[in-house]
Amino acid sequence: MDRKAGILMPIFSLPSKYGIGSFDTEAYKFVDWLKKAGQTYWQILPLVPTSYGDSPYQSFSTYAGNPYFINLEALIGEGVLTKEECEAVDFGTDADDIDYAKLYNGRYALLRKAYERSKIASNNEYQSFIKENEWWLNDYALFMAVKGRFEGKAWNEWPEDIKLRHANAIEYYNRELYYDIEFHKYIQFKFVQHWNALKNYANQKGIQIVGDIPIYVAMDSADTWANPQLFQLDSNNQPIAVAGCPPDGFSATGQLWGNPLYRWDYHEQTKYQWWMTRLWYAFKLYDVVRIDHFRGFDEYYSIPYGETTAINGHWEKGPGMKLFNRMFEYLGHRQVIAEDLGFMTDTVRQMVKESGFPGMKVLEFGFDARDSSSADYMPHVYPENSVVYTGTHDNETIRGWFGSITEDEMTLVRAYLYDSTTPVEKLHKPMVAMAMRSNSNTCIIPLQDYMGKDNTARINTPSTVGQNWRWRAVEGEISESLAEEIYTMTWAFRRL
């Protein structure tokens, strides 16, 4: 099989003068840069709207797009915003950081102005869009408008009639909040327009987009509100049990994610139709789909609702290959990456093998003395049908990781590299080379690891909130010389 390479770089981490990376000129320049660097893949994180905590893995919708990514330059070009209006907004002062509070206040105000000037109702392309997408868009736009009416409260704290979607309440709020609903539909129309333009440009340049589909949806989402029958909720639509993962060497109390769990028996009765639609839509957005927390389809960790930690959870059986066999029937064989990290059992290994999907290998895990499965992550044992990373968005940067590992672990790293002399501040380069050299058919490296960034450029520290999903590259860092260096390495390891 072909050996290929790519770079992990979230949209929000692109340089931008408007507070957050988006689908603007810098994104197109990044595609050109990837081409120069000899890359095949651009891996991003979920494109969905973020809720409290700013995580793309806790979203108000599995189908909607993040309004922050809309191309303000394109709206200026349409004449619905002015450059002066965009530049007058305070998006924060740090070019390498995202200030989400300022972004929320400033960006939505601009988008509202654009909507009010757009005369969107008379736009035929918009009318076609809302007709084609009404199956999810109507619920989402109503959900967001009602959420705004109740000052951001979670839907299970709304008045009973709209919380339980009584027909008269749906009719009332659709009428009462008409323009707020239309505003949210307008935002989604613009998001899809701008994303499709960028993705088409990337594909024309030979770059494939690797997208990410979280296994779970958020409790406070249009998906859960509109489809309570799909989830383990009681008669009042409160969760019975929620998702997370058990205690391990990294966390003594485990991780309490809080997402509602699926009623897999119901999904099986419907031939997994909700999941088939979700996957179909993901393949409209992306060329390759990374399915997050793949092991949760074999067995999932169930924590009683109301617990404050994950200690009292237990394992339940998931749908296993039944879901993916249905996917093969419904969608054919598509390009999927199985995020099979974490505690691996024989049944998970069997499911990954049966699916034929490449699993993930993370270089940092191979040298971790706390991880009983670390030997599986040493480069000399990687199977060809796998995707190697130095780290993921949930890990430290390689440079930061060097500062946190033990002396024994560092000795093992240097022995494995057969390198006792390279200074630590340059050691990220032989580590990246080791990943590129491995047997894995695909190698995807976070951009920060090519740059040699420390943990100030870390994307996410699991089980923490407040400082995650904030790092941005600054103008000039994504340089021609870096592209040349990456190209040379990609060529040397036969991944062009």
Secondary structure as a PSIPRED ss2 file (coil, helix, strand):
# PSIPRED VFORMAT (PSIPRED V4.0)

   1 M C   1.000  0.000  0.000
   2 D C   1.000  0.000  0.000
   3 R C   1.000  0.000  0.000
   4 K E   0.000  0.000  1.000
   5 A E   0.000  0.000  1.000
   6 G E   0.000  0.000  1.000
   7 I E   0.000  0.000  1.000
   8 L E   0.000  0.000  1.000
   9 M C   1.000  0.000  0.000
  10 P C   1.000  0.000  0.000
  11 I H   0.000  1.000  0.000
  12 F H   0.000  1.000  0.000
  13 S H   0.000  1.000  0.000
  14 L C   1.000  0.000  0.000
  15 P C   1.000  0.000  0.000
  16 S C   1.000  0.000  0.000
  17 K C   1.000  0.000  0.000
  18 Y C   1.000  0.000  0.000
  19 G C   1.000  0.000  0.000
  20 I C   1.000  0.000  0.000
  21 G C   1.000  0.000  0.000
  22 S C   1.000  0.000  0.000
  23 F C   1.000  0.000  0.000
  24 D C   1.000  0.000  0.000
  25 T H   0.000  1.000  0.000
  26 E H   0.000  1.000  0.000
  27 A H   0.000  1.000  0.000
  28 Y H   0.000  1.000  0.000
  29 K H   0.000  1.000  0.000
  30 F H   0.000  1.000  0.000
  31 V H   0.000  1.000  0.000
  32 D H   0.000  1.000  0.000
  33 W H   0.000  1.000  0.000
  34 L H   0.000  1.000  0.000
  35 K H   0.000  1.000  0.000
  36 K H   0.000  1.000  0.000
  37 A C   1.000  0.000  0.000
  38 G C   1.000  0.000  0.000
  39 Q C   1.000  0.000  0.000
  40 T C   1.000  0.000  0.000
  41 Y E   0.000  0.000  1.000
  42 W E   0.000  0.000  1.000
  43 Q E   0.000  0.000  1.000
  44 I C   1.000  0.000  0.000
  45 L C   1.000  0.000  0.000
  46 P C   1.000  0.000  0.000
  47 L C   1.000  0.000  0.000
  48 V C   1.000  0.000  0.000
  49 P C   1.000  0.000  0.000
  50 T E   0.000  0.000  1.000
  51 S C   1.000  0.000  0.000
  52 Y C   1.000  0.000  0.000
  53 G C   1.000  0.000  0.000
  54 D C   1.000  0.000  0.000
  55 S C   1.000  0.000  0.000
  56 P C   1.000  0.000  0.000
  57 Y C   1.000  0.000  0.000
  58 Q C   1.000  0.000  0.000
  59 S E   0.000  0.000  1.000
  60 F C   1.000  0.000  0.000
  61 S C   1.000  0.000  0.000
  62 T C   1.000  0.000  0.000
  63 Y C   1.000  0.000  0.000
  64 A C   1.000  0.000  0.000
  65 G C   1.000  0.000  0.000
  66 N C   1.000  0.000  0.000
  67 P H   0.000  1.000  0.000
  68 Y H   0.000  1.000  0.000
  69 F H   0.000  1.000  0.000
  70 I C   1.000  0.000  0.000
  71 N C   1.000  0.000  0.000
  72 L H   0.000  1.000  0.000
  73 E H   0.000  1.000  0.000
  74 A H   0.000  1.000  0.000
  75 L H   0.000  1.000  0.000
  76 I H   0.000  1.000  0.000
  77 G H   0.000  1.000  0.000
  78 E H   0.000  1.000  0.000
  79 G C   1.000  0.000  0.000
  80 V C   1.000  0.000  0.000
  81 L C   1.000  0.000  0.000
  82 T C   1.000  0.000  0.000
  83 K H   0.000  1.000  0.000
  84 E H   0.000  1.000  0.000
  85 E H   0.000  1.000  0.000
  86 C H   0.000  1.000  0.000
  87 E H   0.000  1.000  0.000
  88 A H   0.000  1.000  0.000
  89 V C   1.000  0.000  0.000
  90 D C   1.000  0.000  0.000
  91 F C   1.000  0.000  0.000
  92 G C   1.000  0.000  0.000
  93 T C   1.000  0.000  0.000
  94 D C   1.000  0.000  0.000
  95 A C   1.000  0.000  0.000
  96 D C   1.000  0.000  0.000
  97 D C   1.000  0.000  0.000
  98 I C   1.000  0.000  0.000
  99 D C   1.000  0.000  0.000
 100 Y H   0.000  1.000  0.000
 101 A H   0.000  1.000  0.000
 102 K H   0.000  1.000  0.000
 103 L H   0.000  1.000  0.000
 104 Y H   0.000  1.000  0.000
 105 N H   0.000  1.000  0.000
 106 G H   0.000  1.000  0.000
 107 R H   0.000  1.000  0.000
 108 Y H   0.000  1.000  0.000
 109 A H   0.000  1.000  0.000
 110 L H   0.000  1.000  0.000
 111 L H   0.000  1.000  0.000
 112 R H   0.000  1.000  0.000
 113 K H   0.000  1.000  0.000
 114 A H   0.000  1.000  0.000
 115 Y H   0.000  1.000  0.000
 116 E H   0.000  1.000  0.000
 117 R H   0.000  1.000  0.000
 118 S H   0.000  1.000  0.000
 119 K C   1.000  0.000  0.000
 120 I H   0.000  1.000  0.000
 121 A H   0.000  1.000  0.000
 122 S H   0.000  1.000  0.000
 123 N C   1.000  0.000  0.000
 124 N H   0.000  1.000  0.000
 125 E H   0.000  1.000  0.000
 126 Y H   0.000  1.000  0.000
 127 Q H   0.000  1.000  0.000
 128 S H   0.000  1.000  0.000
 129 F H   0.000  1.000  0.000
 130 I H   0.000  1.000  0.000
 131 K H   0.000  1.000  0.000
 132 E H   0.000  1.000  0.000
 133 N C   1.000  0.000  0.000
 134 E H   0.000  1.000  0.000
 135 W H   0.000  1.000  0.000
 136 W H   0.000  1.000  0.000
 137 L H   0.000  1.000  0.000
 138 N H   0.000  1.000  0.000
 139 D H   0.000  1.000  0.000
 140 Y H   0.000  1.000  0.000
 141 A H   0.000  1.000  0.000
 142 L H   0.000  1.000  0.000
 143 F H   0.000  1.000  0.000
 144 M H   0.000  1.000  0.000
 145 A H   0.000  1.000  0.000
 146 V H   0.000  1.000  0.000
 147 K H   0.000  1.000  0.000
 148 G H   0.000  1.000  0.000
 149 R H   0.000  1.000  0.000
 150 F C   1.000  0.000  0.000
 151 E C   1.000  0.000  0.000
 152 G C   1.000  0.000  0.000
 153 K C   1.000  0.000  0.000
 154 A C   1.000  0.000  0.000
 155 W H   0.000  1.000  0.000
 156 N H   0.000  1.000  0.000
 157 E H   0.000  1.000  0.000
 158 W C   1.000  0.000  0.000
 159 P C   1.000  0.000  0.000
 160 E H   0.000  1.000  0.000
 161 D H   0.000  1.000  0.000
 162 I H   0.000  1.000  0.000
 163 K H   0.000  1.000  0.000
 164 L C   1.000  0.000  0.000
 165 R C   1.000  0.000  0.000
 166 H C   1.000  0.000  0.000
 167 A H   0.000  1.000  0.000
 168 N H   0.000  1.000  0.000
 169 A H   0.000  1.000  0.000
 170 I H   0.000  1.000  0.000
 171 E H   0.000  1.000  0.000
 172 Y H   0.000  1.000  0.000
 173 Y H   0.000  1.000  0.000
 174 N H   0.000  1.000  0.000
 175 R H   0.000  1.000  0.000
 176 E H   0.000  1.000  0.000
 177 L C   1.000  0.000  0.000
 178 Y H   0.000  1.000  0.000
 179 Y H   0.000  1.000  0.000
 180 D H   0.000  1.000  0.000
 181 I H   0.000  1.000  0.000
 182 E H   0.000  1.000  0.000
 183 F H   0.000  1.000  0.000
 184 H H   0.000  1.000  0.000
 185 K H   0.000  1.000  0.000
 186 Y H   0.000  1.000  0.000
 187 I H   0.000  1.000  0.000
 188 Q H   0.000  1.000  0.000
 189 F H   0.000  1.000  0.000
 190 K H   0.000  1.000  0.000
 191 F H   0.000  1.000  0.000
 192 V H   0.000  1.000  0.000
 193 Q H   0.000  1.000  0.000
 194 H H   0.000  1.000  0.000
 195 W H   0.000  1.000  0.000
 196 N H   0.000  1.000  0.000
 197 A H   0.000  1.000  0.000
 198 L H   0.000  1.000  0.000
 199 K H   0.000  1.000  0.000
 200 N H   0.000  1.000  0.000
 201 Y H   0.000  1.000  0.000
 202 A H   0.000  1.000  0.000
 203 N H   0.000  1.000  0.000
 204 Q H   0.000  1.000  0.000
 205 K C   1.000  0.000  0.000
 206 G C   1.000  0.000  0.000
 207 I C   1.000  0.000  0.000
 208 Q E   0.000  0.000  1.000
 209 I E   0.000  0.000  1.000
 210 V E   0.000  0.000  1.000
 211 G E   0.000  0.000  1.000
 212 D E   0.000  0.000  1.000
 213 I E   0.000  0.000  1.000
 214 P C   1.000  0.000  0.000
 215 I C   1.000  0.000  0.000
 216 Y C   1.000  0.000  0.000
 217 V C   1.000  0.000  0.000
 218 A C   1.000  0.000  0.000
 219 M C   1.000  0.000  0.000
 220 D C   1.000  0.000  0.000
 221 S C   1.000  0.000  0.000
 222 A H   0.000  1.000  0.000
 223 D H   0.000  1.000  0.000
 224 T H   0.000  1.000  0.000
 225 W H   0.000  1.000  0.000
 226 A H   0.000  1.000  0.000
 227 N C   1.000  0.000  0.000
 228 P H   0.000  1.000  0.000
 229 Q H   0.000  1.000  0.000
 230 L H   0.000  1.000  0.000
 231 F E   0.000  0.000  1.000
 232 Q C   1.000  0.000  0.000
 233 L E   0.000  0.000  1.000
 234 D C   1.000  0.000  0.000
 235 S C   1.000  0.000  0.000
 236 N C   1.000  0.000  0.000
 237 N C   1.000  0.000  0.000
 238 Q C   1.000  0.000  0.000
 239 P E   0.000  0.000  1.000
 240 I C   1.000  0.000  0.000
 241 A E   0.000  0.000  1.000
 242 V E   0.000  0.000  1.000
 243 A E   0.000  0.000  1.000
 244 G E   0.000  0.000  1.000
 245 C E   0.000  0.000  1.000
 246 P C   1.000  0.000  0.000
 247 P C   1.000  0.000  0.000
 248 D C   1.000  0.000  0.000
 249 G C   1.000  0.000  0.000
 250 F C   1.000  0.000  0.000
 251 S C   1.000  0.000  0.000
 252 A C   1.000  0.000  0.000
 253 T C   1.000  0.000  0.000
 254 G C   1.000  0.000  0.000
 255 Q E   0.000  0.000  1.000
 256 L E   0.000  0.000  1.000
 257 W E   0.000  0.000  1.000
 258 G E   0.000  0.000  1.000
 259 N E   0.000  0.000  1.000
 260 P E   0.000  0.000  1.000
 261 L C   1.000  0.000  0.000
 262 Y E   0.000  0.000  1.000
 263 R C   1.000  0.000  0.000
 264 W H   0.000  1.000  0.000
 265 D H   0.000  1.000  0.000
 266 Y H   0.000  1.000  0.000
 267 H H   0.000  1.000  0.000
 268 E H   0.000  1.000  0.000
 269 Q H   0.000  1.000  0.000
 270 T C   1.000  0.000  0.000
 271 K C   1.000  0.000  0.000
 272 Y C   1.000  0.000  0.000
 273 Q H   0.000  1.000  0.000
 274 W H   0.000  1.000  0.000
 275 W H   0.000  1.000  0.000
 276 M H   0.000  1.000  0.000
 277 T H   0.000  1.000  0.000
 278 R H   0.000  1.000  0.000
 279 L H   0.000  1.000  0.000
 280 W H   0.000  1.000  0.000
 281 Y H   0.000  1.000  0.000
 282 A H   0.000  1.000  0.000
 283 F H   0.000  1.000  0.000
 284 K H   0.000  1.000  0.000
 285 L H   0.000  1.000  0.000
 286 Y C   1.000  0.000  0.000
 287 D C   1.000  0.000  0.000
 288 V E   0.000  0.000  1.000
 289 V E   0.000  0.000  1.000
 290 R E   0.000  0.000  1.000
 291 I E   0.000  0.000  1.000
 292 D C   1.000  0.000  0.000
 293 H C   1.000  0.000  0.000
 294 F H   0.000  1.000  0.000
 295 R H   0.000  1.000  0.000
 296 G H   0.000  1.000  0.000
 297 F H   0.000  1.000  0.000
 298 D C   1.000  0.000  0.000
 299 E E   0.000  0.000  1.000
 300 Y E   0.000  0.000  1.000
 301 Y E   0.000  0.000  1.000
 302 S E   0.000  0.000  1.000
 303 I E   0.000  0.000  1.000
 304 P E   0.000  0.000  1.000
 305 Y C   1.000  0.000  0.000
 306 G C   1.000  0.000  0.000
 307 E C   1.000  0.000  0.000
 308 T C   1.000  0.000  0.000
 309 T C   1.000  0.000  0.000
 310 A C   1.000  0.000  0.000
 311 I C   1.000  0.000  0.000
 312 N C   1.000  0.000  0.000
 313 G C   1.000  0.000  0.000
 314 H E   0.000  0.000  1.000
 315 W E   0.000  0.000  1.000
 316 E E   0.000  0.000  1.000
 317 K E   0.000  0.000  1.000
 318 G C   1.000  0.000  0.000
 319 P C   1.000  0.000  0.000
 320 G C   1.000  0.000  0.000
 321 M H   0.000  1.000  0.000
 322 K H   0.000  1.000  0.000
 323 L H   0.000  1.000  0.000
 324 F H   0.000  1.000  0.000
 325 N H   0.000  1.000  0.000
 326 R H   0.000  1.000  0.000
 327 M H   0.000  1.000  0.000
 328 F H   0.000  1.000  0.000
 329 E H   0.000  1.000  0.000
 330 Y H   0.000  1.000  0.000
 331 L H   0.000  1.000  0.000
 332 G C   1.000  0.000  0.000
 333 H C   1.000  0.000  0.000
 334 R C   1.000  0.000  0.000
 335 Q C   1.000  0.000  0.000
 336 V E   0.000  0.000  1.000
 337 I E   0.000  0.000  1.000
 338 A E   0.000  0.000  1.000
 339 E C   1.000  0.000  0.000
 340 D C   1.000  0.000  0.000
 341 L C   1.000  0.000  0.000
 342 G C   1.000  0.000  0.000
 343 F C   1.000  0.000  0.000
 344 M C   1.000  0.000  0.000
 345 T C   1.000  0.000  0.000
 346 D H   0.000  1.000  0.000
 347 T H   0.000  1.000  0.000
 348 V H   0.000  1.000  0.000
 349 R H   0.000  1.000  0.000
 350 Q H   0.000  1.000  0.000
 351 M H   0.000  1.000  0.000
 352 V H   0.000  1.000  0.000
 353 K H   0.000  1.000  0.000
 354 E H   0.000  1.000  0.000
 355 S H   0.000  1.000  0.000
 356 G C   1.000  0.000  0.000
 357 F C   1.000  0.000  0.000
 358 P C   1.000  0.000  0.000
 359 G E   0.000  0.000  1.000
 360 M E   0.000  0.000  1.000
 361 K E   0.000  0.000  1.000
 362 V E   0.000  0.000  1.000
 363 L H   0.000  1.000  0.000
 364 E H   0.000  1.000  0.000
 365 F H   0.000  1.000  0.000
 366 G H   0.000  1.000  0.000
 367 F H   0.000  1.000  0.000
 368 D C   1.000  0.000  0.000
 369 A C   1.000  0.000  0.000
 370 R C   1.000  0.000  0.000
 371 D C   1.000  0.000  0.000
 372 S C   1.000  0.000  0.000
 373 S C   1.000  0.000  0.000
 374 S H   0.000  1.000  0.000
 375 A H   0.000  1.000  0.000
 376 D H   0.000  1.000  0.000
 377 Y H   0.000  1.000  0.000
 378 M C   1.000  0.000  0.000
 379 P H   0.000  1.000  0.000
 380 H H   0.000  1.000  0.000
 381 V H   0.000  1.000  0.000
 382 Y C   1.000  0.000  0.000
 383 P C   1.000  0.000  0.000
 384 E C   1.000  0.000  0.000
 385 N C   1.000  0.000  0.000
 386 S E   0.000  0.000  1.000
 387 V E   0.000  0.000  1.000
 388 V E   0.000  0.000  1.000
 389 Y E   0.000  0.000  1.000
 390 T C   1.000  0.000  0.000
 391 G C   1.000  0.000  0.000
 392 T C   1.000  0.000  0.000
 393 H C   1.000  0.000  0.000
 394 D C   1.000  0.000  0.000
 395 N C   1.000  0.000  0.000
 396 E C   1.000  0.000  0.000
 397 T C   1.000  0.000  0.000
 398 I H   0.000  1.000  0.000
 399 R H   0.000  1.000  0.000
 400 G H   0.000  1.000  0.000
 401 W H   0.000  1.000  0.000
 402 F H   0.000  1.000  0.000
 403 G C   1.000  0.000  0.000
 404 S C   1.000  0.000  0.000
 405 I C   1.000  0.000  0.000
 406 T C   1.000  0.000  0.000
 407 E H   0.000  1.000  0.000
 408 D H   0.000  1.000  0.000
 409 E H   0.000  1.000  0.000
 410 M H   0.000  1.000  0.000
 411 T H   0.000  1.000  0.000
 412 L H   0.000  1.000  0.000
 413 V H   0.000  1.000  0.000
 414 R H   0.000  1.000  0.000
 415 A H   0.000  1.000  0.000
 416 Y H   0.000  1.000  0.000
 417 L H   0.000  1.000  0.000
 418 Y C   1.000  0.000  0.000
 419 D C   1.000  0.000  0.000
 420 S C   1.000  0.000  0.000
 421 T C   1.000  0.000  0.000
 422 T C   1.000  0.000  0.000
 423 P C   1.000  0.000  0.000
 424 V H   0.000  1.000  0.000
 425 E H   0.000  1.000  0.000
 426 K H   0.000  1.000  0.000
 427 L C   1.000  0.000  0.000
 428 H H   0.000  1.000  0.000
 429 K H   0.000  1.000  0.000
 430 P H   0.000  1.000  0.000
 431 M H   0.000  1.000  0.000
 432 V H   0.000  1.000  0.000
 433 A H   0.000  1.000  0.000
 434 M H   0.000  1.000  0.000
 435 A H   0.000  1.000  0.000
 436 M H   0.000  1.000  0.000
 437 R H   0.000  1.000  0.000
 438 S C   1.000  0.000  0.000
 439 N C   1.000  0.000  0.000
 440 S C   1.000  0.000  0.000
 441 N C   1.000  0.000  0.000
 442 T E   0.000  0.000  1.000
 443 C E   0.000  0.000  1.000
 444 I E   0.000  0.000  1.000
 445 I E   0.000  0.000  1.000
 446 P E   0.000  0.000  1.000
 447 L H   0.000  1.000  0.000
 448 Q H   0.000  1.000  0.000
 449 D H   0.000  1.000  0.000
 450 Y H   0.000  1.000  0.000
 451 M H   0.000  1.000  0.000
 452 G C   1.000  0.000  0.000
 453 K C   1.000  0.000  0.000
 454 D C   1.000  0.000  0.000
 455 N H   0.000  1.000  0.000
 456 T H   0.000  1.000  0.000
 457 A H   0.000  1.000  0.000
 458 R C   1.000  0.000  0.000
 459 I C   1.000  0.000  0.000
 460 N C   1.000  0.000  0.000
 461 T C   1.000  0.000  0.000
 462 P C   1.000  0.000  0.000
 463 S C   1.000  0.000  0.000
 464 T C   1.000  0.000  0.000
 465 V C   1.000  0.000  0.000
 466 G C   1.000  0.000  0.000
 467 Q C   1.000  0.000  0.000
 468 N C   1.000  0.000  0.000
 469 W C   1.000  0.000  0.000
 470 R C   1.000  0.000  0.000
 471 W C   1.000  0.000  0.000
 472 R C   1.000  0.000  0.000
 473 A C   1.000  0.000  0.000
 474 V C   1.000  0.000  0.000
 475 E C   1.000  0.000  0.000
 476 G C   1.000  0.000  0.000
 477 E C   1.000  0.000  0.000
 478 I C   1.000  0.000  0.000
 479 S C   1.000  0.000  0.000
 480 E H   0.000  1.000  0.000
 481 S H   0.000  1.000  0.000
 482 L H   0.000  1.000  0.000
 483 A H   0.000  1.000  0.000
 484 E H   0.000  1.000  0.000
 485 E H   0.000  1.000  0.000
 486 I H   0.000  1.000  0.000
 487 Y H   0.000  1.000  0.000
 488 T H   0.000  1.000  0.000
 489 M H   0.000  1.000  0.000
 490 T H   0.000  1.000  0.000
 491 W H   0.000  1.000  0.000
 492 A H   0.000  1.000  0.000
 493 F C   1.000  0.000  0.000
 494 R C   1.000  0.000  0.000
 495 R C   1.000  0.000  0.000
 496 L C   1.000  0.000  0.000
